[in-house]
Amino acid sequence: METDTGALPKKQDFSEWYNEILWRAEIMDVRYPVKGLYVWFPYGFAIRKFVYQHLRELLDRDHKETLFPLLIPEQEFMKEAEHIKGFEDEVYWVTHGGTTPLEVKLALRPTSETAIYPMFALWVRSHADLPIKIYQIVNTFRYETKQTRPLIRLREITSFMESHTVHATWDEAEIQVESEIALTREFYRNLCIPIIISKRPDWDKFPGADYTIAVDAIMPNGKTLQIGTVHHLGNHFSRTFNIQYEDKNGEQKEAYQTCYGISERCIAALISLHGDDKGLILPPTVATFQVVIVPITIGKRHEDVLAAAGKLKNDLENAGLRVTLDTRDLRPGAKYYWWEIRGVPLRLELGPRDLDSGKAMAVTRTGEKTTICLANAAEDTTSILTGITDAIRAKAGEHTKSHLCTTHTMDGLDIALNEGKVAVVHWCRDRTCGDTIEEKANSSLLGTEVRSEYIEATDGPCIICGKPGKATLVGRTY
Ligand SMILES: Nc1ncnc2c1ncn2[C@@H]1O[C@H](COS(=O)(=O)NC(=O)[C@@H](N)CS)[C@@H](O)[C@H]1O
C-alpha cells in the first residue's frame, strides 16, 4: 500500500511522531469510523504475530491456551460487587438479537473473570483438579472516557492476553504471581523494553483483587505506560462464584486465584522506545523482516547481481531468517528509505564489485556499517543481528536510566516530573500523604516494592510527614 513520502516529525515531538509512524510504517489505520477502534495493516499485524508468538511460547511452558465466549450474561457480570464498581462505567451491553429485545442483557467482556469463573466453579471439585492455569488472547471492550490512542488506550482491545489461575492456597497463588512476573521480565527482555515493577497502592488495584503488581515502561516523553499487570485475587472471586474444592481430608475449601494481563500496549512500547527520526527500529526477534537485500543493479552484470542476491536470500532463509529481496524498479536510496521507516534491522547491499570480493555491505538500522562474507552469509548475518539486539537493548536501558531519579523533597519531585522523569520518593503509605503527593505534584503514585535494575529502592522518611516511609514510584501516566 502506497503511503505518503516526506520527512517524519522529529521523535522529540513524540505525539506527532507516534501518530505519523503508525501510518507511514503501515502499523495501524486509524480511520475506522468508531472511536477507539483501529485497523491493523498487514505489516503491523505481522509484528503483532511475532510478539504474541513469543508470549505464547512463554505462557505455554506453564499454562494451557483456551477460548471463552465474548458475551457475559448480566447476572454473572453483576455478581462481584467490587468488580462491577470498577467496570460499570466501562462495560458495553448487547440488548437485542436482531429486532428482538434480549431477556437477559449481555456484557461485551471488558476482561473475562465473570465469563470464566462460573465455569471454574463447574471444573473444580477436588484438590486433584488444581492448579488450573489457562490463558486466552482475545479482544475485549472498555468504554474508555479518557483520550483514546491506537495501541495505548482502545475501546476494543484487540490483543488482550489474559491468564487466569486457580490454586489450593493463598501462598500457592502468590508463587504464581511471582512466576507471571518472571515470565513478564523474560517477555520484555526479548522485546528490549526495560520495565519497572511495583505494587499499586490499594486505591489503584484491580477491582476485586487482594493486590496488583504492575509493570511500567517509561515512554520517550517521560510518561509511564502500564504494559502489564498481575493480580492476586485471594479468595474474593472464588467466594462469589463458589469455586470450592474437596481437600485431602474431604473438607470443602475455597480456592485462591490470580489473573494476569498484557495488551497491545507492549507493541506501543516497542515502537515508541526503539524508533528514531527515520522511523521504526525493530528488534530482530519480532521484526516482520530481519534482513532486506537491496541489489545494486545499475550498470552491467545485472543478471549476475540478481542471481547472487537470490542465492543470498536462500542461504539466509535456510538458516531460519526472515528475508525480503527488494527488486522493485526504484533507486537504491528510495529502497533504503522505505525499509528504514519500517524498522528492518539489517540491510544487505549487493553490487557488481561485491561479487568479485565475495562480500556484501551490511548496514544496521542501529547505525553500524560492516560487511558479510557471502560464503559465510548466515553466520555473519546472525552475529550482526545479535549485535543489533544488544544495541537496541542498551539504548532503551540508557533512556530508562536517564529518566529515573530519587528525590527527597516535593520541589525535587516537581522538577523531576517537569523534566519528564519518573521519581522514587519515600512514602509512609498513609493515604492522605499519598493524595498530597499526587495533588501537589500533579502526578500518579505508581507503587511501592519497586523492582528495577535501574534504581536502588531504599527506605527513608516520608516526603510529606517524615514518618518511616517506603521507596515509592511516582510519575505522570498515560
Ligand atoms: N483501554 C485499554 N487499551 C489498551 N490496553 C489496556 C486498556 N486497558 C487496560 N489495558 C492493558 O491491559 C492490562 C490488563 O488490564 S487490567 O485491567 O489491568 N487487568 C485485567 O483486566 C485482569 N483481568 C488481568 S487480565 C493492563 O495492564 C493494561 O496494560
The ligand as an ORCA input file, in Angstrom:
! r2SCAN-3c Opt
* xyz 0 1
  N      -8.161      0.540     27.145
  C      -7.018     -0.169     27.072
  N      -6.322     -0.221     25.910
  C      -5.176     -0.951     25.830
  N      -4.658     -1.663     26.859
  C      -5.321     -1.638     28.026
  C      -6.523     -0.899     28.196
  N      -6.963     -1.085     29.478
  C      -6.055     -1.908     30.077
  N      -5.074     -2.231     29.214
  C      -3.936     -3.105     29.463
  O      -4.450     -4.377     29.871
  C      -3.761     -4.802     31.048
  C      -4.704     -5.668     31.898
  O      -5.837     -4.896     32.247
  S      -6.173     -4.824     33.768
  O      -7.456     -4.176     33.871
  O      -5.087     -4.176     34.442
  N      -6.246     -6.315     34.324
  C      -7.232     -7.168     33.962
  O      -8.090     -6.886     33.178
  C      -7.146     -8.504     34.667
  N      -8.363     -9.258     34.380
  C      -5.948     -9.269     34.207
  S      -6.254     -9.887     32.685
  C      -3.321     -3.520     31.725
  O      -2.139     -3.739     32.484
  C      -3.028     -2.597     30.559
  O      -1.675     -2.772     30.131
*
